[in-house]
Amino acid sequence: MGHAMRTLLHLPIEIATAFFFAASIGVGSGVVAVSYTHRLGDGLRTALIAFLAAAASFGYAIWRNHRPRPKRTARRVRGAPAMASR
């Protein structure tokens, strides 16, 4: 097994899935552009732009789900009496 394949297999499943979804969005957009304009260059450009946009949005969604969050601390409500210790 090659180095690239081992690296790919060690990626988390969400990142690999997002990559493949972004690639399929790019390919689909490129096919639509080529079929509409009948020019390969336009299709390649469209595929690249669509892939980058999809990868950025999927990457942002994954980052939002897995970003480090500060621990929540209990805050006292202003004006409320402090709880008496027993």
mmCIF file as gemmi writes it, N, C-alpha and C atoms, coordinates in Angstrom:
data_model
loop_
_atom_site.group_PDB
_atom_site.id
_atom_site.type_symbol
_atom_site.label_atom_id
_atom_site.label_alt_id
_atom_site.label_comp_id
_atom_site.label_asym_id
_atom_site.label_entity_id
_atom_site.label_seq_id
_atom_site.pdbx_PDB_ins_code
_atom_site.Cartn_x
_atom_site.Cartn_y
_atom_site.Cartn_z
_atom_site.occupancy
_atom_site.B_iso_or_equiv
_atom_site.pdbx_formal_charge
_atom_site.auth_seq_id
_atom_site.auth_asym_id
_atom_site.pdbx_PDB_model_num
ATOM 1 N N . MET Axp A 1 ? 0.845 -1.177 0 1 0 ? 1 A 1
ATOM 2 C CA . MET Axp A 1 ? 0 0 0 1 0 ? 1 A 1
ATOM 3 C C . MET Axp A 1 ? 0.89 1.24 0 1 0 ? 1 A 1
ATOM 4 N N . GLY Axp A 2 ? 0.567 2.211 -0.829 1 0 ? 2 A 1
ATOM 5 C CA . GLY Axp A 2 ? 1.381 3.403 -0.956 1 0 ? 2 A 1
ATOM 6 C C . GLY Axp A 2 ? 1.209 4.351 0.226 1 0 ? 2 A 1
ATOM 7 N N . HIS Axp A 3 ? 2.121 5.289 0.285 1 0 ? 3 A 1
ATOM 8 C CA . HIS Axp A 3 ? 2.104 6.266 1.377 1 0 ? 3 A 1
ATOM 9 C C . HIS Axp A 3 ? 0.832 7.104 1.364 1 0 ? 3 A 1
ATOM 10 N N . ALA Axp A 4 ? 0.396 7.514 0.172 1 0 ? 4 A 1
ATOM 11 C CA . ALA Axp A 4 ? -0.815 8.341 0.081 1 0 ? 4 A 1
ATOM 12 C C . ALA Axp A 4 ? -2.038 7.557 0.548 1 0 ? 4 A 1
ATOM 13 N N . MET Axp A 5 ? -2.09 6.268 0.224 1 0 ? 5 A 1
ATOM 14 C CA . MET Axp A 5 ? -3.239 5.463 0.633 1 0 ? 5 A 1
ATOM 15 C C . MET Axp A 5 ? -3.253 5.27 2.142 1 0 ? 5 A 1
ATOM 16 N N . ARG Axp A 6 ? -2.083 5.035 2.746 1 0 ? 6 A 1
ATOM 17 C CA . ARG Axp A 6 ? -2.022 4.9 4.205 1 0 ? 6 A 1
ATOM 18 C C . ARG Axp A 6 ? -2.435 6.189 4.888 1 0 ? 6 A 1
ATOM 19 N N . THR Axp A 7 ? -1.99 7.328 4.339 1 0 ? 7 A 1
ATOM 20 C CA . THR Axp A 7 ? -2.368 8.617 4.909 1 0 ? 7 A 1
ATOM 21 C C . THR Axp A 7 ? -3.86 8.82 4.795 1 0 ? 7 A 1
ATOM 22 N N . LEU Axp A 8 ? -4.431 8.477 3.652 1 0 ? 8 A 1
ATOM 23 C CA . LEU Axp A 8 ? -5.864 8.626 3.453 1 0 ? 8 A 1
ATOM 24 C C . LEU Axp A 8 ? -6.657 7.752 4.42 1 0 ? 8 A 1
ATOM 25 N N . LEU Axp A 9 ? -6.19 6.544 4.659 1 0 ? 9 A 1
ATOM 26 C CA . LEU Axp A 9 ? -6.902 5.644 5.557 1 0 ? 9 A 1
ATOM 27 C C . LEU Axp A 9 ? -6.83 6.083 7.012 1 0 ? 9 A 1
ATOM 28 N N . HIS Axp A 10 ? -5.816 6.852 7.371 1 0 ? 10 A 1
ATOM 29 C CA . HIS Axp A 10 ? -5.684 7.311 8.742 1 0 ? 10 A 1
ATOM 30 C C . HIS Axp A 10 ? -6.432 8.612 9.025 1 0 ? 10 A 1
ATOM 31 N N . LEU Axp A 11 ? -6.974 9.243 7.983 1 0 ? 11 A 1
ATOM 32 C CA . LEU Axp A 11 ? -7.749 10.456 8.2 1 0 ? 11 A 1
ATOM 33 C C . LEU Axp A 11 ? -9.059 10.116 8.896 1 0 ? 11 A 1
ATOM 34 N N . PRO Axp A 12 ? -9.553 11.035 9.701 1 0 ? 12 A 1
ATOM 35 C CA . PRO Axp A 12 ? -10.877 10.79 10.304 1 0 ? 12 A 1
ATOM 36 C C . PRO Axp A 12 ? -11.939 10.662 9.216 1 0 ? 12 A 1
ATOM 37 N N . ILE Axp A 13 ? -12.949 9.893 9.5 1 0 ? 13 A 1
ATOM 38 C CA . ILE Axp A 13 ? -13.958 9.582 8.494 1 0 ? 13 A 1
ATOM 39 C C . ILE Axp A 13 ? -14.707 10.825 8.037 1 0 ? 13 A 1
ATOM 40 N N . GLU Axp A 14 ? -14.903 11.785 8.904 1 0 ? 14 A 1
ATOM 41 C CA . GLU Axp A 14 ? -15.611 13 8.504 1 0 ? 14 A 1
ATOM 42 C C . GLU Axp A 14 ? -14.823 13.811 7.481 1 0 ? 14 A 1
ATOM 43 N N . ILE Axp A 15 ? -13.532 13.906 7.656 1 0 ? 15 A 1
ATOM 44 C CA . ILE Axp A 15 ? -12.71 14.674 6.717 1 0 ? 15 A 1
ATOM 45 C C . ILE Axp A 15 ? -12.67 13.975 5.361 1 0 ? 15 A 1
ATOM 46 N N . ALA Axp A 16 ? -12.535 12.654 5.365 1 0 ? 16 A 1
ATOM 47 C CA . ALA Axp A 16 ? -12.523 11.92 4.102 1 0 ? 16 A 1
ATOM 48 C C . ALA Axp A 16 ? -13.864 12.038 3.384 1 0 ? 16 A 1
ATOM 49 N N . THR Axp A 17 ? -14.957 11.945 4.133 1 0 ? 17 A 1
ATOM 50 C CA . THR Axp A 17 ? -16.278 12.075 3.528 1 0 ? 17 A 1
ATOM 51 C C . THR Axp A 17 ? -16.472 13.476 2.958 1 0 ? 17 A 1
ATOM 52 N N . ALA Axp A 18 ? -16.059 14.496 3.691 1 0 ? 18 A 1
ATOM 53 C CA . ALA Axp A 18 ? -16.182 15.873 3.198 1 0 ? 18 A 1
ATOM 54 C C . ALA Axp A 18 ? -15.356 16.074 1.925 1 0 ? 18 A 1
ATOM 55 N N . PHE Axp A 19 ? -14.176 15.499 1.874 1 0 ? 19 A 1
ATOM 56 C CA . PHE Axp A 19 ? -13.336 15.603 0.679 1 0 ? 19 A 1
ATOM 57 C C . PHE Axp A 19 ? -14.031 14.985 -0.532 1 0 ? 19 A 1
ATOM 58 N N . PHE Axp A 20 ? -14.581 13.783 -0.358 1 0 ? 20 A 1
ATOM 59 C CA . PHE Axp A 20 ? -15.237 13.114 -1.478 1 0 ? 20 A 1
ATOM 60 C C . PHE Axp A 20 ? -16.522 13.825 -1.892 1 0 ? 20 A 1
ATOM 61 N N . PHE Axp A 21 ? -17.263 14.359 -0.943 1 0 ? 21 A 1
ATOM 62 C CA . PHE Axp A 21 ? -18.453 15.135 -1.288 1 0 ? 21 A 1
ATOM 63 C C . PHE Axp A 21 ? -18.063 16.393 -2.062 1 0 ? 21 A 1
ATOM 64 N N . ALA Axp A 22 ? -17.017 17.078 -1.603 1 0 ? 22 A 1
ATOM 65 C CA . ALA Axp A 22 ? -16.568 18.289 -2.302 1 0 ? 22 A 1
ATOM 66 C C . ALA Axp A 22 ? -16.079 17.945 -3.703 1 0 ? 22 A 1
ATOM 67 N N . ALA Axp A 23 ? -15.386 16.815 -3.851 1 0 ? 23 A 1
ATOM 68 C CA . ALA Axp A 23 ? -14.917 16.401 -5.179 1 0 ? 23 A 1
ATOM 69 C C . ALA Axp A 23 ? -16.094 16.088 -6.093 1 0 ? 23 A 1
ATOM 70 N N . SER Axp A 24 ? -17.109 15.424 -5.572 1 0 ? 24 A 1
ATOM 71 C CA . SER Axp A 24 ? -18.26 15.1 -6.42 1 0 ? 24 A 1
ATOM 72 C C . SER Axp A 24 ? -19.033 16.358 -6.798 1 0 ? 24 A 1
ATOM 73 N N . ILE Axp A 25 ? -19.107 17.329 -5.907 1 0 ? 25 A 1
ATOM 74 C CA . ILE Axp A 25 ? -19.744 18.6 -6.24 1 0 ? 25 A 1
ATOM 75 C C . ILE Axp A 25 ? -18.949 19.305 -7.334 1 0 ? 25 A 1
ATOM 76 N N . GLY Axp A 26 ? -17.637 19.287 -7.226 1 0 ? 26 A 1
ATOM 77 C CA . GLY Axp A 26 ? -16.791 19.897 -8.25 1 0 ? 26 A 1
ATOM 78 C C . GLY Axp A 26 ? -16.93 19.232 -9.598 1 0 ? 26 A 1
ATOM 79 N N . VAL Axp A 27 ? -16.929 17.901 -9.616 1 0 ? 27 A 1
ATOM 80 C CA . VAL Axp A 27 ? -17.068 17.174 -10.884 1 0 ? 27 A 1
ATOM 81 C C . VAL Axp A 27 ? -18.431 17.446 -11.505 1 0 ? 27 A 1
ATOM 82 N N . GLY Axp A 28 ? -19.47 17.415 -10.698 1 0 ? 28 A 1
ATOM 83 C CA . GLY Axp A 28 ? -20.807 17.688 -11.222 1 0 ? 28 A 1
ATOM 84 C C . GLY Axp A 28 ? -20.926 19.087 -11.797 1 0 ? 28 A 1
ATOM 85 N N . SER Axp A 29 ? -20.364 20.053 -11.097 1 0 ? 29 A 1
ATOM 86 C CA . SER Axp A 29 ? -20.399 21.429 -11.601 1 0 ? 29 A 1
ATOM 87 C C . SER Axp A 29 ? -19.602 21.56 -12.894 1 0 ? 29 A 1
ATOM 88 N N . GLY Axp A 30 ? -18.468 20.896 -12.957 1 0 ? 30 A 1
ATOM 89 C CA . GLY Axp A 30 ? -17.66 20.928 -14.181 1 0 ? 30 A 1
ATOM 90 C C . GLY Axp A 30 ? -18.373 20.302 -15.359 1 0 ? 30 A 1
ATOM 91 N N . VAL Axp A 31 ? -19.062 19.198 -15.133 1 0 ? 31 A 1
ATOM 92 C CA . VAL Axp A 31 ? -19.81 18.543 -16.209 1 0 ? 31 A 1
ATOM 93 C C . VAL Axp A 31 ? -20.921 19.456 -16.717 1 0 ? 31 A 1
ATOM 94 N N . VAL Axp A 32 ? -21.62 20.107 -15.791 1 0 ? 32 A 1
ATOM 95 C CA . VAL Axp A 32 ? -22.684 21.03 -16.205 1 0 ? 32 A 1
ATOM 96 C C . VAL Axp A 32 ? -22.104 22.182 -17.022 1 0 ? 32 A 1
ATOM 97 N N . ALA Axp A 33 ? -20.965 22.715 -16.586 1 0 ? 33 A 1
ATOM 98 C CA . ALA Axp A 33 ? -20.354 23.836 -17.311 1 0 ? 33 A 1
ATOM 99 C C . ALA Axp A 33 ? -19.89 23.413 -18.697 1 0 ? 33 A 1
ATOM 100 N N . VAL Axp A 34 ? -19.296 22.225 -18.818 1 0 ? 34 A 1
ATOM 101 C CA . VAL Axp A 34 ? -18.841 21.749 -20.127 1 0 ? 34 A 1
ATOM 102 C C . VAL Axp A 34 ? -20.031 21.487 -21.043 1 0 ? 34 A 1
ATOM 103 N N . SER Axp A 35 ? -21.083 20.907 -20.505 1 0 ? 35 A 1
ATOM 104 C CA . SER Axp A 35 ? -22.238 20.62 -21.355 1 0 ? 35 A 1
ATOM 105 C C . SER Axp A 35 ? -22.949 21.895 -21.781 1 0 ? 35 A 1
ATOM 106 N N . TYR Axp A 36 ? -22.849 22.941 -20.988 1 0 ? 36 A 1
ATOM 107 C CA . TYR Axp A 36 ? -23.497 24.2 -21.338 1 0 ? 36 A 1
ATOM 108 C C . TYR Axp A 36 ? -22.658 25.023 -22.325 1 0 ? 36 A 1
ATOM 109 N N . THR Axp A 37 ? -21.344 25.123 -22.061 1 0 ? 37 A 1
ATOM 110 C CA . THR Axp A 37 ? -20.485 25.979 -22.897 1 0 ? 37 A 1
ATOM 111 C C . THR Axp A 37 ? -19.756 25.225 -24.008 1 0 ? 37 A 1
ATOM 112 N N . HIS Axp A 38 ? -19.66 23.891 -23.89 1 0 ? 38 A 1
ATOM 113 C CA . HIS Axp A 38 ? -18.921 23.06 -24.853 1 0 ? 38 A 1
ATOM 114 C C . HIS Axp A 38 ? -17.438 23.416 -24.884 1 0 ? 38 A 1
ATOM 115 N N . ARG Axp A 39 ? -16.93 23.902 -23.758 1 0 ? 39 A 1
ATOM 116 C CA . ARG Axp A 39 ? -15.5 24.227 -23.66 1 0 ? 39 A 1
ATOM 117 C C . ARG Axp A 39 ? -14.941 23.588 -22.395 1 0 ? 39 A 1
ATOM 118 N N . LEU Axp A 40 ? -13.888 22.817 -22.561 1 0 ? 40 A 1
ATOM 119 C CA . LEU Axp A 40 ? -13.295 22.087 -21.444 1 0 ? 40 A 1
ATOM 120 C C . LEU Axp A 40 ? -12.686 23.028 -20.416 1 0 ? 40 A 1
ATOM 121 N N . GLY Axp A 41 ? -12.079 24.105 -20.863 1 0 ? 41 A 1
ATOM 122 C CA . GLY Axp A 41 ? -11.45 25.045 -19.931 1 0 ? 41 A 1
ATOM 123 C C . GLY Axp A 41 ? -12.437 25.646 -18.949 1 0 ? 41 A 1
ATOM 124 N N . ASP Axp A 42 ? -13.624 25.99 -19.449 1 0 ? 42 A 1
ATOM 125 C CA . ASP Axp A 42 ? -14.652 26.521 -18.554 1 0 ? 42 A 1
ATOM 126 C C . ASP Axp A 42 ? -15.089 25.48 -17.536 1 0 ? 42 A 1
ATOM 127 N N . GLY Axp A 43 ? -15.181 24.238 -17.975 1 0 ? 43 A 1
ATOM 128 C CA . GLY Axp A 43 ? -15.571 23.164 -17.06 1 0 ? 43 A 1
ATOM 129 C C . GLY Axp A 43 ? -14.533 22.922 -15.985 1 0 ? 43 A 1
ATOM 130 N N . LEU Axp A 44 ? -13.261 22.949 -16.366 1 0 ? 44 A 1
ATOM 131 C CA . LEU Axp A 44 ? -12.199 22.745 -15.372 1 0 ? 44 A 1
ATOM 132 C C . LEU Axp A 44 ? -12.159 23.88 -14.359 1 0 ? 44 A 1
ATOM 133 N N . ARG Axp A 45 ? -12.316 25.099 -14.848 1 0 ? 45 A 1
ATOM 134 C CA . ARG Axp A 45 ? -12.327 26.263 -13.96 1 0 ? 45 A 1
ATOM 135 C C . ARG Axp A 45 ? -13.519 26.201 -12.995 1 0 ? 45 A 1
ATOM 136 N N . THR Axp A 46 ? -14.674 25.859 -13.53 1 0 ? 46 A 1
ATOM 137 C CA . THR Axp A 46 ? -15.87 25.755 -12.702 1 0 ? 46 A 1
ATOM 138 C C . THR Axp A 46 ? -15.734 24.631 -11.683 1 0 ? 46 A 1
ATOM 139 N N . ALA Axp A 47 ? -15.179 23.509 -12.106 1 0 ? 47 A 1
ATOM 140 C CA . ALA Axp A 47 ? -14.985 22.383 -11.189 1 0 ? 47 A 1
ATOM 141 C C . ALA Axp A 47 ? -14.047 22.76 -10.05 1 0 ? 47 A 1
ATOM 142 N N . LEU Axp A 48 ? -12.975 23.464 -10.366 1 0 ? 48 A 1
ATOM 143 C CA . LEU Axp A 48 ? -12.03 23.863 -9.328 1 0 ? 48 A 1
ATOM 144 C C . LEU Axp A 48 ? -12.663 24.838 -8.341 1 0 ? 48 A 1
ATOM 145 N N . ILE Axp A 49 ? -13.379 25.82 -8.861 1 0 ? 49 A 1
ATOM 146 C CA . ILE Axp A 49 ? -14.023 26.807 -7.98 1 0 ? 49 A 1
ATOM 147 C C . ILE Axp A 49 ? -15.079 26.139 -7.106 1 0 ? 49 A 1
ATOM 148 N N . ALA Axp A 50 ? -15.888 25.255 -7.694 1 0 ? 50 A 1
ATOM 149 C CA . ALA Axp A 50 ? -16.923 24.557 -6.919 1 0 ? 50 A 1
ATOM 150 C C . ALA Axp A 50 ? -16.298 23.655 -5.865 1 0 ? 50 A 1
ATOM 151 N N . PHE Axp A 51 ? -15.212 22.962 -6.231 1 0 ? 51 A 1
ATOM 152 C CA . PHE Axp A 51 ? -14.532 22.101 -5.262 1 0 ? 51 A 1
ATOM 153 C C . PHE Axp A 51 ? -13.99 22.918 -4.092 1 0 ? 51 A 1
ATOM 154 N N . LEU Axp A 52 ? -13.343 24.034 -4.388 1 0 ? 52 A 1
ATOM 155 C CA . LEU Axp A 52 ? -12.78 24.852 -3.309 1 0 ? 52 A 1
ATOM 156 C C . LEU Axp A 52 ? -13.859 25.429 -2.406 1 0 ? 52 A 1
ATOM 157 N N . ALA Axp A 53 ? -14.957 25.878 -2.992 1 0 ? 53 A 1
ATOM 158 C CA . ALA Axp A 53 ? -16.055 26.424 -2.19 1 0 ? 53 A 1
ATOM 159 C C . ALA Axp A 53 ? -16.682 25.341 -1.307 1 0 ? 53 A 1
ATOM 160 N N . ALA Axp A 54 ? -16.907 24.156 -1.873 1 0 ? 54 A 1
ATOM 161 C CA . ALA Axp A 54 ? -17.494 23.064 -1.096 1 0 ? 54 A 1
ATOM 162 C C . ALA Axp A 54 ? -16.535 22.593 -0.007 1 0 ? 54 A 1
ATOM 163 N N . ALA Axp A 55 ? -15.255 22.483 -0.335 1 0 ? 55 A 1
ATOM 164 C CA . ALA Axp A 55 ? -14.273 22.043 0.664 1 0 ? 55 A 1
ATOM 165 C C . ALA Axp A 55 ? -14.16 23.053 1.802 1 0 ? 55 A 1
ATOM 166 N N . ALA Axp A 56 ? -14.202 24.337 1.472 1 0 ? 56 A 1
ATOM 167 C CA . ALA Axp A 56 ? -14.137 25.361 2.515 1 0 ? 56 A 1
ATOM 168 C C . ALA Axp A 56 ? -15.36 25.306 3.42 1 0 ? 56 A 1
ATOM 169 N N . SER Axp A 57 ? -16.533 25.123 2.839 1 0 ? 57 A 1
ATOM 170 C CA . SER Axp A 57 ? -17.734 25.089 3.671 1 0 ? 57 A 1
ATOM 171 C C . SER Axp A 57 ? -17.801 23.813 4.505 1 0 ? 57 A 1
ATOM 172 N N . PHE Axp A 58 ? -17.423 22.669 3.933 1 0 ? 58 A 1
ATOM 173 C CA . PHE Axp A 58 ? -17.381 21.441 4.723 1 0 ? 58 A 1
ATOM 174 C C . PHE Axp A 58 ? -16.309 21.524 5.806 1 0 ? 58 A 1
ATOM 175 N N . GLY Axp A 59 ? -15.154 22.097 5.469 1 0 ? 59 A 1
ATOM 176 C CA . GLY Axp A 59 ? -14.101 22.264 6.464 1 0 ? 59 A 1
ATOM 177 C C . GLY Axp A 59 ? -14.532 23.155 7.608 1 0 ? 59 A 1
ATOM 178 N N . TYR Axp A 60 ? -15.245 24.226 7.289 1 0 ? 60 A 1
ATOM 179 C CA . TYR Axp A 60 ? -15.747 25.112 8.341 1 0 ? 60 A 1
ATOM 180 C C . TYR Axp A 60 ? -16.759 24.387 9.227 1 0 ? 60 A 1
ATOM 181 N N . ALA Axp A 61 ? -17.63 23.579 8.623 1 0 ? 61 A 1
ATOM 182 C CA . ALA Axp A 61 ? -18.614 22.83 9.406 1 0 ? 61 A 1
ATOM 183 C C . ALA Axp A 61 ? -17.924 21.814 10.324 1 0 ? 61 A 1
ATOM 184 N N . ILE Axp A 62 ? -16.91 21.139 9.82 1 0 ? 62 A 1
ATOM 185 C CA . ILE Axp A 62 ? -16.18 20.181 10.658 1 0 ? 62 A 1
ATOM 186 C C . ILE Axp A 62 ? -15.456 20.906 11.774 1 0 ? 62 A 1
ATOM 187 N N . TRP Axp A 63 ? -14.846 22.047 11.468 1 0 ? 63 A 1
ATOM 188 C CA . TRP Axp A 63 ? -14.158 22.824 12.505 1 0 ? 63 A 1
ATOM 189 C C . TRP Axp A 63 ? -15.146 23.279 13.579 1 0 ? 63 A 1
ATOM 190 N N . ARG Axp A 64 ? -16.338 23.735 13.164 1 0 ? 64 A 1
ATOM 191 C CA . ARG Axp A 64 ? -17.338 24.184 14.138 1 0 ? 64 A 1
ATOM 192 C C . ARG Axp A 64 ? -17.769 23.05 15.054 1 0 ? 64 A 1
ATOM 193 N N . ASN Axp A 65 ? -17.842 21.838 14.525 1 0 ? 65 A 1
ATOM 194 C CA . ASN Axp A 65 ? -18.264 20.7 15.352 1 0 ? 65 A 1
ATOM 195 C C . ASN Axp A 65 ? -17.164 20.201 16.278 1 0 ? 65 A 1
ATOM 196 N N . HIS Axp A 66 ? -15.912 20.397 15.923 1 0 ? 66 A 1
ATOM 197 C CA . HIS Axp A 66 ? -14.811 19.81 16.688 1 0 ? 66 A 1
ATOM 198 C C . HIS Axp A 66 ? -13.855 20.834 17.277 1 0 ? 66 A 1
ATOM 199 N N . ARG Axp A 67 ? -14.194 22.11 17.255 1 0 ? 67 A 1
ATOM 200 C CA . ARG Axp A 67 ? -13.289 23.113 17.8 1 0 ? 67 A 1
ATOM 201 C C . ARG Axp A 67 ? -13.25 23.008 19.323 1 0 ? 67 A 1
ATOM 202 N N . PRO Axp A 68 ? -12.129 23.38 19.914 1 0 ? 68 A 1
ATOM 203 C CA . PRO Axp A 68 ? -12.054 23.347 21.38 1 0 ? 68 A 1
ATOM 204 C C . PRO Axp A 68 ? -12.959 24.435 21.965 1 0 ? 68 A 1
ATOM 205 N N . ARG Axp A 69 ? -13.711 24.065 22.958 1 0 ? 69 A 1
ATOM 206 C CA . ARG Axp A 69 ? -14.62 25.016 23.6 1 0 ? 69 A 1
ATOM 207 C C . ARG Axp A 69 ? -14.189 25.219 25.044 1 0 ? 69 A 1
ATOM 208 N N . PRO Axp A 70 ? -14.29 26.448 25.525 1 0 ? 70 A 1
ATOM 209 C CA . PRO Axp A 70 ? -13.942 26.671 26.934 1 0 ? 70 A 1
ATOM 210 C C . PRO Axp A 70 ? -14.969 26.004 27.844 1 0 ? 70 A 1
ATOM 211 N N . LYS Axp A 71 ? -14.505 25.593 29.001 1 0 ? 71 A 1
ATOM 212 C CA . LYS Axp A 71 ? -15.422 24.966 29.95 1 0 ? 71 A 1
ATOM 213 C C . LYS Axp A 71 ? -16.374 26.016 30.489 1 0 ? 71 A 1
ATOM 214 N N . ARG Axp A 72 ? -17.606 25.611 30.632 1 0 ? 72 A 1
ATOM 215 C CA . ARG Axp A 72 ? -18.61 26.535 31.141 1 0 ? 72 A 1
ATOM 216 C C . ARG Axp A 72 ? -18.534 26.565 32.664 1 0 ? 72 A 1
ATOM 217 N N . THR Axp A 73 ? -18.588 27.754 33.207 1 0 ? 73 A 1
ATOM 218 C CA . THR Axp A 73 ? -18.592 27.905 34.656 1 0 ? 73 A 1
ATOM 219 C C . THR Axp A 73 ? -19.937 28.46 35.068 1 0 ? 73 A 1
ATOM 220 N N . ALA Axp A 74 ? -20.374 28.059 36.228 1 0 ? 74 A 1
ATOM 221 C CA . ALA Axp A 74 ? -21.651 28.556 36.736 1 0 ? 74 A 1
ATOM 222 C C . ALA Axp A 74 ? -21.463 30.005 37.177 1 0 ? 74 A 1
ATOM 223 N N . ARG Axp A 75 ? -22.323 30.878 36.689 1 0 ? 75 A 1
ATOM 224 C CA . ARG Axp A 75 ? -22.26 32.282 37.074 1 0 ? 75 A 1
ATOM 225 C C . ARG Axp A 75 ? -23.47 32.62 37.917 1 0 ? 75 A 1
ATOM 226 N N . ARG Axp A 76 ? -23.243 33.475 38.881 1 0 ? 76 A 1
ATOM 227 C CA . ARG Axp A 76 ? -24.328 33.9 39.747 1 0 ? 76 A 1
ATOM 228 C C . ARG Axp A 76 ? -25.11 35.001 39.044 1 0 ? 76 A 1
ATOM 229 N N . VAL Axp A 77 ? -26.41 34.922 39.135 1 0 ? 77 A 1
ATOM 230 C CA . VAL Axp A 77 ? -27.251 35.927 38.529 1 0 ? 77 A 1
ATOM 231 C C . VAL Axp A 77 ? -27.171 37.189 39.37 1 0 ? 77 A 1
ATOM 232 N N . ARG Axp A 78 ? -26.96 38.33 38.699 1 0 ? 78 A 1
ATOM 233 C CA . ARG Axp A 78 ? -26.833 39.606 39.403 1 0 ? 78 A 1
ATOM 234 C C . ARG Axp A 78 ? -28.126 39.916 40.141 1 0 ? 78 A 1
ATOM 235 N N . GLY Axp A 79 ? -27.992 40.292 41.384 1 0 ? 79 A 1
ATOM 236 C CA . GLY Axp A 79 ? -29.136 40.656 42.201 1 0 ? 79 A 1
ATOM 237 C C . GLY Axp A 79 ? -29.73 39.49 42.965 1 0 ? 79 A 1
ATOM 238 N N . ALA Axp A 80 ? -29.333 38.279 42.628 1 0 ? 80 A 1
ATOM 239 C CA . ALA Axp A 80 ? -29.861 37.104 43.349 1 0 ? 80 A 1
ATOM 240 C C . ALA Axp A 80 ? -29.027 36.875 44.602 1 0 ? 80 A 1
ATOM 241 N N . PRO Axp A 81 ? -29.674 36.48 45.678 1 0 ? 81 A 1
ATOM 242 C CA . PRO Axp A 81 ? -28.904 36.233 46.909 1 0 ? 81 A 1
ATOM 243 C C . PRO Axp A 81 ? -28 35.01 46.756 1 0 ? 81 A 1
ATOM 244 N N . ALA Axp A 82 ? -26.865 35.072 47.395 1 0 ? 82 A 1
ATOM 245 C CA . ALA Axp A 82 ? -25.94 33.936 47.358 1 0 ? 82 A 1
ATOM 246 C C . ALA Axp A 82 ? -26.533 32.786 48.158 1 0 ? 82 A 1
ATOM 247 N N . MET Axp A 83 ? -26.243 31.574 47.718 1 0 ? 83 A 1
ATOM 248 C CA . MET Axp A 83 ? -26.772 30.407 48.422 1 0 ? 83 A 1
ATOM 249 C C . MET Axp A 83 ? -26.033 30.251 49.744 1 0 ? 83 A 1
ATOM 250 N N . ALA Axp A 84 ? -26.778 29.999 50.783 1 0 ? 84 A 1
ATOM 251 C CA . ALA Axp A 84 ? -26.172 29.849 52.116 1 0 ? 84 A 1
ATOM 252 C C . ALA Axp A 84 ? -25.532 28.464 52.209 1 0 ? 84 A 1
ATOM 253 N N . SER Axp A 85 ? -24.368 28.422 52.818 1 0 ? 85 A 1
ATOM 254 C CA . SER Axp A 85 ? -23.698 27.132 52.975 1 0 ? 85 A 1
ATOM 255 C C . SER Axp A 85 ? -24.317 26.408 54.17 1 0 ? 85 A 1
ATOM 256 N N . ARG Axp A 86 ? -24.439 25.13 54.078 1 0 ? 86 A 1
ATOM 257 C CA . ARG Axp A 86 ? -25.085 24.336 55.136 1 0 ? 86 A 1
ATOM 258 C C . ARG Axp A 86 ? -24.089 23.697 56.032 1 0 ? 86 A 1
